[in-house]
Amino acid sequence: MSSKPLLIRGGHLVDPRNQRDEVVDVFLSDGKVKEIGKALHPGTGVEVYDATGKIVTPGLIDMHVHLREPGQEEKETIATGTAAAAMGGFTAVACMPNTEPALDNVSQIQFVLMKARSEGHVRVYPVGAITKAQEGKELTEIGAMFRAGCVALSDDGHPVSNSNLFRRALEYAHTFGIPVIDHCEDADLFKGGVMNEGELSSRLGLKGIPRQAEYIVVARNIALCELTQAHIHLTHLSTRESIALVREAKKRGLPITADTCPHYFTLTEDAVSGYNTLAKMNPPLRMESDRLAIIEGLLDGTLDTIASDHAPHTFAQKSREFSVAPFGIIGLETTVGLLFTEMIQKNGMSITAAIRSLTEAPAKALNLPGGHLSVGALADVTVIDPKLRWDVKDFVSKSRNSPFVGRSLTGKATLTIVDGHVVMRDGHLIKNSQVN
């Protein structure tokens, strides 16, 4: 379906790739950016959206979400997960492969793409598993999955312990020009842990996860990156040591990118007090010194992107006792608010840098076509009201497992456009076309 021409009038365009930071009009037609300039008059039959006082950005991209389909539809589906993405201002998401069955073959990749085309609200880019069934024993058919449409490889949730196998995965991925996204975790050190290891875990009588479980594998991955020269993306980093290792690796020119999540620059392990399962995540919330190091890593560019690690679970699952409740929180609908509230307002992150972490940087890391608003580019656009105050309470996601319920945030997406079609306007979903 063709999209109706749309003029976004008088918004503050922030497009890091094109170094644009100015108040202009943006004209969209036929699924493309047609014109950018001041006081545009594109003619009759054009819908006009007044973006005065708002920020207009390339469509936001979340490179780490769990859509749970196939196999865990009681938690989330491609339809509900992409609806949550649209509500949060995201025009594209990369979905992790730890579904049931795992996204470890061509048919599973094709299934996700088919469901996204027929039921999705935003673009969906599948991430294929590194190993069959994510068991860490045998590599998947990487080339076949790449040709079917997978944009990266990961055994997220089940990190590959065998360094030789991981090396081979890096070499194959490098051949096809796609990154390997690694969940950095030493499975033996992690085993049985449910929160950050330290004084609080001892006081609560909960088995801790030592911080070394993360940064030992970060160090291994940097060594293998040096060996293979393949692009590794280190995801949801949580410790100050990990940040320091990535910073040094980048100084040496290694092809490494990294992300963190809003919960790691907002919360500490104290959120677990009272056995709050909504604060149970993997990697776990760490210490205040780690939170500050993550903020510094975002400010100085050590961390390239911010990802939600949207991980839905049912109320019943999260209501179990802390030691057996599942890890993970939802985040697609709160990422923008937390970024503007915590990083821009409280910690002085520039709007350009913040927008880059959700647009240009993930697009570059995954070699995606979006992430900028050049004339002729995809008409994927997000409009954000940076002054809109709102309370976290209602979700479009099928799940509600967020530690931020009740928190007041400032900054919210008010318009989400995918392929020239408005899919969310002022907090209301609009399902009017198929996402290409």
N, C-alpha and C positions, 0 to 999 in steps of 0.2 A: 504494500500500500504506500502511495506517495504521501508525504507529510505536508501539512498546510504551511505556507511561508510564515515565518515568525520573526518579528523584530524585537530584540531585547533592548529597550531604550534606557539610556542614561546610567548604566551600571558602571561600577569600578572594575574594569577588566584587569585581572591578574593572571598573566600567562608567562610563567617562568622561562619556558623554552624560547619564546620569542622576545623575552625581556620587555614585556608590555606591562605597564602599571599606570593606567590612565582611565579617565572617564570617557567612554565611547559608546556607540551603538553597535550591536552585533546582529547581522541579518543572516537568517538560516533559511535555506530552501532546498528541496530535493535531497534531503539528508546530508547536506554539505554546508560548510561556512561559506557564504557567498560574498559578504562584504563586511568590513569593519571600518568605522569612521565616525565622525561627529555629525550630528543632525542629519542622519540618513533619511531619504524619502523613497523607499523602494516601490511605491505605487499602491494601487487599490487591491483589496482582497487579502491584505496582510494582517495577521493578528499581531497586536502590540502588547508586550509585557513591560510594565513600568518597573525598572530595576533601580530607581533612584535610591541612593543610600545603601545599596546592596553590592555584594562582591560577585562578579561574574567570572567563573573559572572554567578551564577545560573539565570535562566530565571526570569526577573522582573515580579512582581505581583502588579497590581493596584486593591485594594480592595474596590474602590468606583467610579464606572462609571455609566453613564446613556446612555444606547444604544437606548432608545426611542422606540424600537419596542417590542410589537405591539402598533399601534395607532398614533404614531407621526413620521412616516417615512419621512416626509418632512424635519425633523431636522437631523435624523441619522437613520441608520439601523444596524442590527447585522453585516451585511457584511461590511459596511463602517466604523463602529465603531471599529471592530476588525482589519480592515486594518490600521486605525490610531494607534491602539495599537501596531501592528507589526512595524510600522514606528518608533514609539517611543521607541522600545526595549522591550515592554511588551509581555510576552508569555502567560499570563493569566490575566483575569479581572473578578471581581465580579460585576454583574450588579444590580442596584437598582430597586425596584419593582414599582416605580411610573410611570408606563406606562398606556396606555388606551386600555383595562381595566388593572387594577393593577395585578401584579403577586401574586394573593391571593388564588390560588387553584392549584390542581395537573395538570390540563390541560394547564394552563398558564406556569407552570414550564417546562412541557414537550415540549411545543411549543418553548420556548427559547432554550432548549437543542437540539431539532431537527434542528432548523434554524442554530445554531452554528455549528453543525456537518456538515451540507450540504453547508453552505455559509461562515462560519467563518474562519479567518486566525489564530486565537489563541484560547486557551481554554477559555470557558465562564462558570462561576459559578453563577447561579441565587441566588439572595437574595429574600426570600419570604416576603410578607407583614405580619405585626403583626396582623392587624385587617382587616376585610372584607371591600374591596373598600377603604382601608386606612381612614376609617371614624372615627376610635377611639371608636367604640361602641361594637363590637363583635369580639372575637378572631377568627383567621383563623384555619383551620385544620392543625395544626403545624406538627403533626406526619406524616400525609399523604404527606405533601409537603417535609418534610425531606427525607422520603423514595423515593420520586420522584427525589430528587437531589438538593434541596436547601441547601445552606451551612451556612446560617445565616438568621436572621429575622430583619426587619427594616420597619418603616413607614416613611422613609426619605422623607422630604418635607411636611409631615403631622404628626408631633410628637404626641405621645400619651399623652394627658393631664391627663387622669384619672390614678392616681397613683396605685389604687387597680388593675385595668386592666393591667397596666404595670407590676405590681408584678406578676400577674398570668402568663403573657407572659414569664417573666424571669424564673419562676418555670418550665413551660413546656419546654422551650428551654434548661434549665439545664438537664432535663430528657433525652433529645436527644443529649446532648453534643455539642450544637451549640451556638454561641454567639448571643446576641441582639445588633445590631448596632443602636445607638440612635443619632438622630439629636436633639441637646439640645436647645430647644426653648420654652419659655413660650408664648403660642399663644396669650394671652390677652395683654401682654406687647408689643409683636411684632406687633400686628394688625395695618395694614395700613402703617407700616414703610417701607422705601425704601433704607435707608443708615444708617450709624452709627450716633447715636444721639450725638450732640455736637455743638460747635460753627460753624463748617462748614455747618452742616445741616440747622442751623438757617439762616446763611448768604445766602444759596442757596434757602431757602424757601421750603425745602423738609422735610417731616415727618421722624423723626429719630427712630432708633431701639436702645433702651438702652442696654448697655452691660449686665445689670442685667438679661435681657431676656434669655441669654445663661447660665450664671453661676448659676442662681437659679436652673435651671433644672439639671445642672451638680451636684450640691449639693444633689438634690433629688435622682438622680440616684446612687450616692455613698451610700446614706442611704439605698436604696433598694438593692443594691449589698451586703451591710453588712447584711441585713435581710435575703436574699435568698442564698447568696454565689454563685450566678450565674454569669457567665462571661458577663460583659457589655463592649462593645467597644464604646467609645465616639468619634464621628467623626467630622471632619473639625472644630476643636476648634480654636477660634479666639481671646480670651481675656486673659490677664495676670492672672485674678482671676481664670479662669478655669484651667490654668496650675498649679497654686498653689494648688488648691483643689485636682487635680489628683496626684500631687507629694506627698501630705500628705496621700492620700488614699493608694498609693503604699507602703509608709513606714509602713502602718498598715497591709500590706499583702493581701489586697483585690484583687480579680480576675478582675482587670480593665485594659484594654488597651485603647490606644487613638491615634488618628492621627491628622495631620494638612495637609494643602495643600500648594503648592509652592507660591500661591498668598499671603498667609498670612505671609510668612517670607520674601517676596519680596516687597510688596506694602503696602501703607497706604491709608486712606480715601482721601488723597490729589489727588489720581488718579481719583476721581469722579468729581473734579473741571471741570467746563465747561459742566456739565451734561453728562459726558461720560458714556453711557449705557454699554460699554464694561467692565467697572469696577463695574457694579452693580451685586452683588452676595449675597447669603444667606448662612451662616451669612455674614454680610457686612464687608468690609475692615475697620480696626480699626485705633488706634493711633500708633505713633512710639513706645511708651512704650510697647504696645501689641506685635508689630512686634519683638522687642528685647526679650521679654519674651518667645515668641514662638521659637526664635533661641536658647535661653538658654535651653528651654524644649527639643529641639532636641539634643543639645550637651550633656545634662546630662542624657538622656534616659527616661525622663518623658513621652515624646511622642514617641511611639513605631514605628509608621509607617508614611510614607508620601503617600498620595493618591491624585490623580488629581482632583477628583470631576468633571470629564469631563461632562459638561452639555451643549450640543449643542442647538442652536436656529438659526432660519433663519435670514437673513439680514433684512427682512421686520419687523420681530418681535423686533429685537434689535434697529431698526431705529425709533421706536415710542418714544414719549416723555418719559423722565426719570421715571416719577411716574407710568407709565403703562407698560413700557418695562419689559420683564421677567428677573428674576434673573438667573445668571449662566454664566460660561465661559467654553470653551473647554480647555483641558490640557494634553491629552495623548501624544501629539507630542512635548511638551515643558518641561515636568517634568524633564527629565534627564538633559537637558541643564541648567535649572534653579537650580537644585540641585548642579551640579558641579560648576556653576558660582557663585551662591549666598552663598551656605553653605560651600562648600569645599574650594574654592579660597578665598572668602571674609571673612569667619567666622571660618575657621580652623577646620571644621568637618573632621574627619578622613575618608578616602575612605572606610575603613571597616565598620564604623558606618553608612555611607551613603548607602552603598550597603545593609547592614542588614535591613534598613528601607524599602527597596523595594523587599526583598527576604525572608530571614528567618523570619522576624517579621510578615508580612502579612500571610505567610504560616502557622505559628504557631497560629495566631489569628483566622484563619478560618479552621484550621485542614486540610490543603491541602497537597497533596503528594509532591509538589515541594519545592523550596526554598533552595536547596542545590545540590551539585554535587558529592555526594558520588558515588563510583563505584557501579553500579547496579541501580542508580537513573534514573528518567526520563531524557531523553536527551532534556531538555528545557534549552537553553543557550542564554545569551546575551553578545555581544562583544561591548565595548564602546571605542571610541577614545577620551581620556580625553583632548586632545590638539586641537581638531578640532573646528575651529571657524566658526560660521554660523549665518546667519540672519534669523529671524522669518518672513516668508512671505508666503510660500505655505503650504497648508494642504491637507492631504488625507481625513480627515473628511469631511462630507457633509456640515458642518457649518464652519464659519470663526470668530466666536465671541470670540476673544482673545485680552486682553489688551496689549499683548506682541509683537504684530505685529510691525516690524521695529527694535526690540531690537536685539543687537548682543550678542550671547551666546557662551560659550566655553564648549565643551563636548557633544557628540552625539553618539547614538547607530549606529553601522555600520553593525551589523549582528544580526538577530533574528532567533533562531532555536526552533521549536516546535515539540516535539516527534521525534527528529532526522531530521526533514525536515527544510531546509532553507526557511523561509517565507519572509525575507527581507534581501537584501544584498546591501550595499553601497547606500542606499536611493531608492532602487527599490523593489517593491513588487514582490514576486514570489509565485503564487498560483499553487501548483503542487500536492497537496494531501489533503486528508480529515483529519481534526484534530480529534484524538481519544478522 
